[in-house]
């Protein structure tokens, strides 16, 4: 069991009562953003959603804990710890445990409305998609051809990065958009991004076959691959490049692949061609961008 899942178990155990989905989400958000421990290593990230901050990964992993019997769902909108299964949280960091105690003392008994009011008031950026109260408008992106890689990021951290930068469309340029990390398979990425009002397009013609991307041990190996990519795929795929250019001209769009660093990804060779066609600068989005 992952440490972040143990944190969920600890919160539900100490709450000693059913906790609604909304309450657990907001409590985890406060733990992540307002406590020194941040919920522990690799704790959940959040995106602005219908009721403020939300974590797709949190819900997906709690679903697994329910299936495994650690957590029960006494109703369709609440969770509680299972009485039949005891999870070992003894190795959970003491600072996380201390923060959970303080979190529940301060916010564990707040009503739904009071908890939402507390979160919204302190973190208005996460209200941009709220159906309750929008305290901040969607950020407006500068005119650019954006690129981004999801390597090392959770789906929530990745989508939040796009949201912060005003991106409205993902242009997936992977040849075969499957991924072990939750959220980045084509169908899941399409669904989750759509929930945030971010459009999704897939242009497989501009990807590189996975078998060609094996054993790239040095940057020089990658450069040779990308040179070949320019000479073959890009030289013979003008229609697909035109399609991407059209997508990027219609709304703020980001060319997406896996690699974090643009220099290790073929999107760095594709972006200049798109940029030249529509006369917009290139901007590579990075996880630490504000």
Backbone torsions as a table, in degrees:
resi	resn	phi	psi	omega
1	UNK	NA	134.1	-179.8
2	UNK	-70.4	152.1	-179.6
3	UNK	-59.2	-37.6	-179.5
4	UNK	-66.6	-30.4	175.6
5	UNK	-71.3	-35.9	175.2
6	UNK	-63.7	-33.2	176.9
7	UNK	-64.2	-41.2	176.5
8	UNK	-60.9	-46.8	178.3
9	UNK	-57.6	-43.1	-178.2
10	UNK	-64.9	-41.6	178.8
11	UNK	-62.1	-47.3	-178.7
12	UNK	-67.6	-35.5	178.5
13	UNK	-65.1	-45.5	-176.9
14	UNK	-76.0	-23.0	178.0
15	UNK	-67.5	-31.7	176.5
16	UNK	58.9	31.0	179.0
17	UNK	-167.3	164.6	173.8
18	UNK	-63.1	139.3	179.0
19	UNK	-118.2	129.5	-178.6
20	UNK	-68.5	158.0	177.9
21	UNK	-55.4	-44.7	-178.9
22	UNK	-63.5	-43.8	-179.5
23	UNK	-62.1	-46.4	-179.1
24	UNK	-62.9	-40.9	179.1
25	UNK	-60.4	-47.4	-177.6
26	UNK	-69.8	-36.6	177.5
27	UNK	-64.6	-42.3	178.1
28	UNK	-65.8	-36.6	177.8
29	UNK	-62.6	-46.5	178.9
30	UNK	-63.3	-40.0	177.8
31	UNK	-61.2	-42.4	-178.9
32	UNK	-67.5	-39.5	-169.7
33	UNK	-103.0	-16.4	-173.3
34	UNK	-124.6	0.7	-179.9
35	UNK	-119.5	146.4	-172.9
36	UNK	-59.7	-37.1	-178.8
37	UNK	-71.6	-22.2	-177.5
38	UNK	62.1	17.1	-178.3
39	UNK	86.9	-1.5	-179.7
40	UNK	102.7	178.2	-177.2
41	UNK	-62.2	133.5	175.8
42	UNK	55.7	39.0	177.8
43	UNK	-71.4	171.6	-172.9
44	UNK	-65.8	143.5	171.0
45	UNK	-99.9	168.9	-173.5
46	UNK	-136.2	154.7	178.1
47	UNK	-124.7	155.7	174.8
48	UNK	-75.6	120.1	-173.5
49	UNK	-132.5	-162.9	-170.4
50	UNK	-61.1	-33.8	-179.4
51	UNK	-119.2	34.9	-178.8
52	UNK	93.3	-150.2	-175.9
53	UNK	-62.4	138.5	-176.5
54	UNK	-146.7	152.6	177.6
55	UNK	-128.5	113.3	175.9
56	UNK	-64.0	-39.2	-178.5
57	UNK	-66.5	-38.2	178.4
58	UNK	-59.9	-48.1	-179.3
59	UNK	-64.7	-39.0	-180.0
60	UNK	-64.8	-40.8	-177.5
61	UNK	-77.3	-34.4	173.9
62	UNK	-63.2	-37.1	175.6
63	UNK	-57.5	-39.7	177.2
64	UNK	-66.4	-39.5	179.6
65	UNK	-67.2	-32.4	174.3
66	UNK	-65.8	-46.6	-179.5
67	UNK	-62.3	-32.2	-179.4
68	UNK	-84.5	-6.2	175.7
69	UNK	90.6	3.8	178.6
70	UNK	-75.9	-31.6	-176.5
71	UNK	-125.8	145.4	176.2
72	UNK	-114.6	156.2	175.6
73	UNK	-116.4	90.3	-179.3
74	UNK	-66.0	-20.0	173.2
75	UNK	-144.4	175.4	-178.9
76	UNK	-72.1	-10.2	-176.1
77	UNK	-128.1	22.4	178.0
78	UNK	-147.5	158.1	177.7
79	UNK	-129.7	152.8	173.1
80	UNK	-149.0	161.6	-179.3
81	UNK	-73.8	143.7	179.6
82	UNK	-73.5	139.5	178.4
83	UNK	-80.4	-16.5	-173.6
84	UNK	-94.9	-19.3	-176.2
85	UNK	-123.9	131.9	178.1
86	UNK	-110.6	119.0	177.6
87	UNK	-89.2	140.3	-179.5
88	UNK	-83.6	104.1	177.0
89	UNK	-108.7	16.1	-176.1
90	UNK	-63.4	-27.1	-178.8
91	UNK	-90.3	3.5	176.8
92	UNK	-64.7	136.9	-176.3
93	UNK	-52.5	135.4	-176.9
94	UNK	-62.5	-29.6	178.5
95	UNK	-70.1	-36.2	175.9
96	UNK	-64.5	-45.5	179.8
97	UNK	-60.9	-42.4	179.1
98	UNK	-63.8	-41.8	179.3
99	UNK	-66.0	-36.1	177.3
100	UNK	-63.6	-41.6	176.2
101	UNK	-57.3	-47.8	-178.9
102	UNK	-66.9	-39.9	178.8
103	UNK	-58.1	-49.0	-177.8
104	UNK	-70.6	-32.9	176.8
105	UNK	-64.0	-41.6	-175.6
106	UNK	-83.8	-36.2	-170.2
107	UNK	-126.8	-8.2	-172.9
108	UNK	-65.5	-24.4	-177.3
109	UNK	-109.4	7.9	178.1
110	UNK	-69.0	146.8	173.9
111	UNK	-66.9	163.5	178.3
112	UNK	-53.8	-47.8	-177.2
113	UNK	-65.1	-40.1	-179.9
114	UNK	-67.5	-37.6	179.5
115	UNK	-67.3	-43.5	177.3
116	UNK	-62.1	-43.7	-180.0
117	UNK	-60.2	-40.7	179.8
118	UNK	-65.2	-46.3	-178.6
119	UNK	-67.9	-46.5	-178.7
120	UNK	-60.9	-44.2	-176.7
121	UNK	-63.8	-34.1	-177.5
122	UNK	-90.4	-20.0	-175.4
123	UNK	-136.9	64.7	-174.8
124	UNK	-62.5	-23.1	179.2
125	UNK	-58.3	-29.9	-177.1
126	UNK	-84.7	9.8	178.2
127	UNK	-102.8	4.8	-171.9
128	UNK	-64.7	-23.3	177.6
129	UNK	-109.9	10.1	-173.3
130	UNK	-67.7	139.9	173.3
131	UNK	-91.9	-2.0	-178.8
132	UNK	-97.9	-54.4	-175.5
133	UNK	-161.6	112.1	177.2
134	UNK	-87.9	113.1	178.8
135	UNK	-98.4	-7.7	179.9
136	UNK	-148.9	144.5	-179.3
137	UNK	-85.9	161.7	175.4
138	UNK	-58.7	136.1	174.2
139	UNK	-64.5	144.8	178.1
140	UNK	-98.4	125.1	-178.6
141	UNK	-76.9	147.5	170.7
142	UNK	-70.8	160.0	177.2
143	UNK	-74.8	113.3	-177.8
144	UNK	-163.5	163.7	168.3
145	UNK	-96.5	104.2	-177.8
146	UNK	-85.8	150.2	169.8
147	UNK	-134.5	154.8	179.1
148	UNK	-159.7	148.8	172.9
149	UNK	-120.4	149.0	-176.2
150	UNK	-100.2	3.9	-177.6
151	UNK	-53.4	127.4	177.1
152	UNK	81.0	0.9	-177.3
153	UNK	-109.9	148.2	167.7
154	UNK	-76.1	163.6	178.7
155	UNK	-61.1	-36.0	-179.4
156	UNK	-69.0	-42.2	178.5
157	UNK	-63.9	-39.1	-179.3
158	UNK	-66.4	-50.3	-178.9
159	UNK	-66.3	-32.9	177.2
160	UNK	-67.6	-36.8	176.2
161	UNK	-60.4	-43.0	178.2
162	UNK	-65.3	-43.3	-179.1
163	UNK	-62.0	-43.5	180.0
164	UNK	-59.7	-30.4	-176.6
165	UNK	-96.9	7.9	174.7
166	UNK	75.0	17.5	179.6
167	UNK	-70.1	135.9	-178.6
168	UNK	-117.0	-5.3	-179.9
169	UNK	-148.9	134.1	170.9
170	UNK	-96.5	128.6	172.4
171	UNK	-112.2	99.4	-175.1
172	UNK	-80.0	114.9	-177.4
173	UNK	-108.6	23.5	171.4
174	UNK	-78.3	141.2	177.6
175	UNK	-67.1	-45.2	-179.0
176	UNK	-127.2	94.4	-171.1
177	UNK	-80.4	69.5	171.6
178	UNK	-116.6	155.5	-178.4
179	UNK	-157.2	143.8	176.1
180	UNK	-72.5	-34.5	-178.8
181	UNK	-71.1	131.8	-177.1
182	UNK	-56.2	134.1	172.4
183	UNK	103.1	-13.8	-172.0
184	UNK	-106.9	1.0	168.3
185	UNK	-67.1	147.4	-173.6
186	UNK	-49.7	-53.2	-175.0
187	UNK	-65.8	-38.4	-179.6
188	UNK	-71.0	-42.5	179.0
189	UNK	-63.2	-40.3	177.1
190	UNK	-59.3	-46.6	-177.4
191	UNK	-68.4	-47.4	-175.9
192	UNK	-69.1	-41.3	178.0
193	UNK	-65.1	-37.3	177.9
194	UNK	-62.1	-33.1	177.2
195	UNK	-63.0	-22.2	179.8
196	UNK	-102.5	8.8	180.0
197	UNK	77.2	20.7	177.8
198	UNK	-104.7	120.4	-179.1
199	UNK	-70.3	155.5	179.5
200	UNK	-131.0	130.3	174.0
201	UNK	-130.6	143.4	178.0
202	UNK	-119.4	128.2	179.0
203	UNK	-124.0	80.0	-174.0
204	UNK	-65.1	-24.1	-178.4
205	UNK	-60.0	-23.4	-176.2
206	UNK	-99.8	10.9	176.4
207	UNK	-90.2	177.2	176.8
208	UNK	-116.8	130.4	179.7
209	UNK	-56.1	139.9	-174.3
210	UNK	-60.2	-33.9	-178.3
211	UNK	-66.5	-22.8	178.1
212	UNK	-82.2	-11.7	-175.7
213	UNK	-103.0	16.4	179.0
214	UNK	-88.7	151.7	173.7
215	UNK	58.0	40.0	174.9
216	UNK	-93.5	83.9	-171.3
217	UNK	-83.0	-22.2	-177.6
218	UNK	-134.0	161.7	178.9
219	UNK	-62.4	-31.3	178.4
220	UNK	-63.4	-35.4	176.3
221	UNK	-64.0	-43.3	179.7
222	UNK	-65.1	-41.8	-179.1
223	UNK	-61.0	-39.3	177.9
224	UNK	-65.1	-39.8	177.5
225	UNK	-63.4	-43.0	-177.5
226	UNK	-72.0	-31.1	173.7
227	UNK	-62.1	-44.3	178.5
228	UNK	-65.1	-38.6	178.0
229	UNK	-59.6	-42.1	177.8
230	UNK	-65.1	-41.7	-175.1
231	UNK	-73.0	-24.6	-176.6
232	UNK	-109.9	-76.8	-174.0
233	UNK	-57.9	-53.6	-175.9
234	UNK	-68.7	-33.3	-179.1
235	UNK	-70.8	-21.5	-175.7
236	UNK	-116.5	13.0	-175.7
237	UNK	-126.1	44.9	-177.2
238	UNK	-62.0	-36.5	-179.9
239	UNK	-62.9	-42.9	178.9
240	UNK	-67.0	-38.5	177.2
241	UNK	-64.7	-40.4	176.6
242	UNK	-61.3	-38.5	178.6
243	UNK	-63.2	-45.7	178.5
244	UNK	-62.8	-41.9	178.5
245	UNK	-60.3	-41.2	177.8
246	UNK	-62.7	-45.4	177.7
247	UNK	-56.7	-44.7	-176.2
248	UNK	-71.9	-26.0	179.0
249	UNK	-79.6	-23.0	-176.8
250	UNK	-76.9	-36.1	-178.0
251	UNK	-161.5	162.3	178.6
252	UNK	-57.5	115.3	-172.4
253	UNK	-127.4	153.0	-178.3
254	UNK	-127.1	130.1	173.8
255	UNK	-78.9	121.0	-171.9
256	UNK	-116.7	133.8	170.3
257	UNK	-143.8	-168.4	-174.8
258	UNK	-84.5	-46.7	-168.3
259	UNK	-61.8	137.8	-179.4
260	UNK	-68.5	-48.2	-175.8
261	UNK	-87.5	128.5	-179.7
262	UNK	-56.5	-35.4	-176.3
263	UNK	-67.2	-15.8	178.9
264	UNK	-100.9	10.3	-174.9
265	UNK	-131.1	147.4	-179.8
266	UNK	-67.2	-17.1	179.9
267	UNK	-62.5	-24.1	178.8
268	UNK	-70.3	-21.6	176.0
269	UNK	-89.8	-29.6	179.8
270	UNK	-76.4	-41.0	-174.1
271	UNK	-55.9	-43.3	179.8
272	UNK	-60.5	-34.8	179.0
273	UNK	-68.4	-39.6	176.6
274	UNK	-66.9	-43.5	179.6
275	UNK	-58.6	-43.6	-178.8
276	UNK	-64.6	-37.0	-177.5
277	UNK	-68.4	-36.2	-173.9
278	UNK	-113.3	1.9	173.6
279	UNK	68.5	33.7	178.8
280	UNK	-117.9	147.1	178.4
281	UNK	-71.6	164.0	178.2
282	UNK	-98.5	137.1	173.9
283	UNK	-134.4	120.4	178.9
284	UNK	-91.0	114.7	179.9
285	UNK	-79.0	137.7	-179.9
286	UNK	-125.0	155.6	-174.7
287	UNK	-58.5	-30.0	-177.7
288	UNK	-91.7	11.2	178.7
289	UNK	-69.5	143.5	180.0
290	UNK	-97.7	NA	NA
